Amino acid sequence: MKICDILSVDKIIPSMKGSSKNEIIDELIGLFKNDNRIVNLEEMRNSIHEREKIMSTGVGKGFAIPHAKTNSVSEIIAAFGKIDQPLDFQALDEQPVNLVFLLVGKESLVGPHIKLLSRISRMMNKDEFRQGLAKAKTAKEIYSLFEEEENHYFENV
């Protein structure tokens, strides 16, 4: 499963407005309001926030990957956002976050969920990729960057 199989242009926010970690997460969750893959939006929201309470998903280098496994979704879903004013996400490196990738998986799809988390983390560890995302202005540009990076990855595997 590829990131671009689960991320679509309409699930990308190129300029997020939230001013706290919870507002940012809720802004991304809001993209799924009328999505037929969501069994229960509030249950999904609670799962993500509960996971975040256990340990911050701010992994460093300005990036966070809030995620959860829950049966409130029928399949793995994803959203991405760029924060205009980087904010405190209680990241591991204590640096503010400006790039957020939301990943929510169905409880029975643990393997694909973990592989996607790993792939997203690997992409986000690349300075050049993060810089490209920071410069991108539209959801379409952001999606294209994910597509290019993923295609490059699969060419070299």
C-alpha positions as CSV (number, residue, x, y, z in Angstrom):
1,M,0.0,0.0,0.0
2,K,1.3,3.4,-1.0
3,I,0.8,6.7,0.8
4,C,-0.8,8.1,-2.3
5,D,-3.3,5.3,-2.3
6,I,-4.7,6.7,1.0
7,L,-3.9,10.4,0.7
8,S,-5.9,12.6,-1.8
9,V,-5.8,16.2,-2.7
10,D,-9.1,16.9,-0.9
11,K,-7.5,15.7,2.3
12,I,-4.6,18.2,2.3
13,I,-4.8,21.6,4.0
14,P,-2.0,23.8,2.6
15,S,-2.6,26.5,5.2
16,M,-3.9,25.4,8.6
17,K,-5.4,27.9,11.0
18,G,-5.4,26.1,14.3
19,S,-3.3,27.6,17.1
20,S,-3.0,24.5,19.3
21,K,-2.1,20.8,18.9
22,N,-5.7,19.8,19.5
23,E,-7.1,22.4,17.1
24,I,-4.7,21.2,14.4
25,I,-5.7,17.6,14.9
26,D,-9.4,18.5,14.8
27,E,-8.9,20.5,11.7
28,L,-7.5,17.5,9.9
29,I,-10.2,15.2,11.4
30,G,-12.8,17.7,10.1
31,L,-11.8,16.8,6.5
32,F,-13.6,13.4,7.1
33,K,-16.9,14.8,8.2
34,N,-19.0,13.3,5.4
35,D,-16.6,10.6,4.3
36,N,-18.3,7.2,3.9
37,R,-15.2,5.4,5.2
38,I,-15.8,6.8,8.7
39,V,-18.0,4.6,10.9
40,N,-18.1,7.1,13.8
41,L,-16.3,10.4,13.6
42,E,-16.4,11.2,17.3
43,E,-15.0,7.8,18.2
44,M,-12.2,8.3,15.6
45,R,-11.5,11.8,17.1
46,N,-11.3,10.3,20.7
47,S,-9.0,7.5,19.5
48,I,-6.6,10.0,18.0
49,H,-6.6,12.3,21.0
50,E,-6.2,9.4,23.4
51,R,-3.2,8.2,21.5
52,E,-1.7,11.7,21.6
53,K,-2.1,11.8,25.4
54,I,0.0,8.6,25.8
55,M,3.0,10.2,23.9
56,S,3.3,13.2,21.6
57,T,3.4,12.3,17.9
58,G,5.7,15.3,17.3
59,V,8.6,13.2,16.1
60,G,11.0,16.1,15.4
61,K,12.3,18.2,12.5
62,G,9.0,20.2,12.5
63,F,6.9,17.1,11.8
64,A,4.1,15.3,13.7
65,I,2.2,12.2,12.7
66,P,-0.9,11.9,14.9
67,H,-2.2,8.4,14.4
68,A,-4.5,5.8,15.9
69,K,-6.0,2.3,15.2
70,T,-9.7,2.1,15.6
71,N,-12.8,0.3,14.2
72,S,-14.4,3.7,13.8
73,V,-13.0,3.6,10.2
74,S,-13.6,1.0,7.5
75,E,-10.1,1.3,6.0
76,I,-6.9,3.2,6.5
77,I,-7.3,7.0,5.9
78,A,-4.9,9.9,5.8
79,A,-4.8,13.7,5.8
80,F,-1.9,16.2,5.7
81,G,-1.6,19.8,6.7
82,K,0.9,22.7,6.8
83,I,0.7,25.0,9.8
84,D,1.2,28.7,9.0
85,Q,2.6,29.5,12.4
86,P,4.7,26.5,13.7
87,L,3.4,25.5,17.1
88,D,4.4,23.5,20.1
89,F,3.4,19.9,19.7
90,Q,5.5,18.6,22.6
91,A,7.8,17.2,20.0
92,L,10.6,14.8,20.9
93,D,13.2,17.4,19.8
94,E,11.3,20.2,21.5
95,Q,11.0,22.1,18.2
96,P,7.8,23.6,16.9
97,V,5.8,21.7,14.3
98,N,4.6,23.0,10.9
99,L,3.9,19.7,9.0
100,V,1.3,17.2,10.2
101,F,0.3,13.9,8.7
102,L,-2.8,12.2,10.2
103,L,-3.0,8.4,9.8
104,V,-5.9,6.4,11.1
105,G,-6.1,2.6,10.6
106,K,-8.6,-0.1,11.1
107,E,-7.7,-2.3,14.1
108,S,-7.4,-5.4,11.9
109,L,-4.9,-3.7,9.5
110,V,-2.0,-3.4,11.9
111,G,0.7,-4.5,9.4
112,P,-0.1,-2.0,6.6
113,H,-0.6,0.8,9.3
114,I,2.9,0.2,10.7
115,K,4.4,0.1,7.2
116,L,2.8,3.4,6.3
117,L,3.9,5.0,9.5
118,S,7.5,3.9,8.7
119,R,7.3,5.1,5.1
120,I,5.9,8.5,6.2
121,S,8.6,8.9,8.8
122,R,11.3,8.0,6.3
123,M,10.1,10.6,3.9
124,M,9.8,13.2,6.5
125,N,13.4,12.6,7.6
126,K,14.6,13.9,4.3
127,D,15.4,17.6,4.6
128,E,14.9,18.2,0.9
129,F,11.4,16.7,1.0
130,R,10.4,18.8,4.0
131,Q,11.7,21.9,2.4
132,G,9.7,21.2,-0.7
133,L,6.6,20.8,1.4
134,A,7.3,24.0,3.2
135,K,7.5,25.9,-0.1
136,A,4.4,24.3,-1.7
137,K,1.4,26.6,-1.8
138,T,-1.5,24.3,-2.9
139,A,-2.9,20.9,-2.0
140,K,-2.1,19.8,-5.5
141,E,1.5,20.8,-5.2
142,I,1.8,19.0,-1.9
143,Y,0.2,15.8,-3.3
144,S,2.6,15.9,-6.2
145,L,5.6,16.1,-3.9
146,F,4.3,13.0,-2.0
147,E,3.8,11.2,-5.3
148,E,7.3,12.1,-6.6
149,E,9.0,11.1,-3.4
150,E,7.1,7.8,-3.2
151,N,7.7,6.9,-6.9
152,H,11.4,7.6,-6.3
153,Y,11.3,5.3,-3.2
154,F,9.7,2.5,-5.1
155,E,12.1,2.8,-8.0
156,N,15.0,2.2,-5.6
157,V,13.5,-0.7,-3.6
